[in-house]
Amino acid sequence: MRAAGTKICANNELRDLIQKAKTAGKRVVFANGCFDTLHVGHVRYLQGAKQAGDVLIVGVNSDESASRLKGDGRPILDEQARAQLVAALRCVDYVVVFPDSNVERLLEELRPDVHAKGTDYTAETVPERATADRFGIKVAIVGDPKDHSTRELLASIRKDAHD
């Protein structure tokens, strides 16, 4: 259950919030990522996602799924810290932490109008494309060119620490 004043929600709460938004004629957008050490590329991606609709829900990978996707030593920040950082962004309406490696299950469960992915994808390479198509969810590629990465940021920090 969501604490008063927080944007971080459970799945069942989000279903109700999405239904209310759609009933009010609002377009619901879903974006996702690990968001480990939040950087400008993440912010621009989420701002672009918000421009694709009225209500932006962001899925944040759990610690376990982020580690599976990113490898040893990741994530740097735990899932609650990452969820709170994402929730602090003005463009984000709600945040949900999820345990899976992709968001197919969440797309099926939540049924947003738009699934936003960053520019490191094309409409054809989005991993959840078939699921989005099956449920009539539009895929939108948003954000600035992918020239920011947490991996490069961490490598730079580690290099500076050794110099």
N, C-alpha and C positions, 0 to 999 in steps of 0.2 A: 504494500500500500504506500502511496506517495505521501510524504510529509507536506504539510501546508507550506506553500510558497516555493516548493522545489519543482523543477521541470522534469526530474528523473522519475519515470513511471514503470510499472509492471505491464506486461503484455495485455492482461485483461482490462486494465484501466485504459490503455491506448485504444483498444477496440471501441470502447464507449466514446472516448474523445473524438475519434475519427468519425464515428457515426453521427455525432452531434455536428461536427464541422461540415460533413457532406450534406446533412439535412439543411444546414444554413447556407448551402450553395458554395461552400469554400472548396478549393482544390488542395488536396493533401499530397505533400511530397515526402518521400522517404530517401534518406542518404545514409551511408554507413562507412565505417572505417575503424582502424585501431586508435588513431589519434594519439600516438605515443609521442611525447614532447611536441605538443601543439605548435605548429609553425604557420607562416603566412600562406603557404599553399593550401593548408587545411581551411583557413579562414576564407580564402577566396573561393574554394570549392563549396563551402557551406553557404556563402553569400549567393553564389550562382544557383545553388539548389533552391534557396528561398525565392529567388526570382522566377522559378518555374511554377510557383503556386502561392497559396495563402498561408498554409500551415506546414511547418517543417519539423519532421520527426527524424531524429538521428539515432541510428543503431551504433553502439560502441562495442567492439569485440571484448568479451570477457578476457581475463588474464590468461586462461588456458588456451582459448582460441587464438589470441594474439601471439602467444608463444609458438603455437603450431605453425602459424603463418609467417612469423618474422624470425624465428630461430632462437638459439640460446642467448640468454642475457636480455631478452625482451619479454614483456614490455618493461620499460624503464619505470614508468608510473603505474600504480595499480589501477584496476578498473574503476573504482569509485572516484579516484582523483581525476582520471581521464574523463569520466562522465560529468563530473562537476565543472571541469574546464570547458567542455563543449557546451554544457547547459548555461554557462555564464555569457556565451555569445548572444548578442541581441537578436540575431537572425534565427536562432534556434528556439522552437516552441516547446518541444519535448524530446527527452532522451530515454533510450532503453538499452540496457546491457544485455547482450545475447551470447550464448555459448558456442554457436556453430561457426564453421569456417566460411560460410557464405550466408546470404540472407534469404534464400529460397523459402524456408519455412516461415519466416516473418512476413514476406510478401504475401504468401498464401493466407496467413492468419489475419494480417492487418488490412490488406487490399487497398493500398494508397492509390491515388490517381496517377502519380509519377514516381518512377524510381530513378534518382539522380546518381550518376557516376562521374568520376573525374576524367580529365582529358588523357589519362594514361590508358583509357579504354576507347573503343569505337562502339557504335551501336551493335555491331556484329560480335564483338569480343566480350561483352558484358556477361559474366558467368551465370547470372540469373535470367538471361534473356528469354529462355524458353518458358520459365515460370511467369515472367512478366507478360509475355504474349498470351499465355493460357488464360490469364485473369484480366486481360484488357488493360494492363498497366503500361502507360507510355514510358519509354526509356529516354532520358535526357542526359546528354554529355555536357557537363558544366564546369566552370572554373577556368583558371588561367593555364597556360601550357605547363606541363609537368616538368618544371626545372627546380623544384624544391623536394627534398626527401629527408625523412628522419634519419635514414641510414647514412646519408652524406653529412648531415649535421652532426651526428654522433662521431663519425670518422674524423671530422674536423676538430671536434672537441678533444678527442683522444690524441690526435696528432699534436695539438697545442699543449696538451698536458705533458707530452714526452719531450717537447722542445725546450 
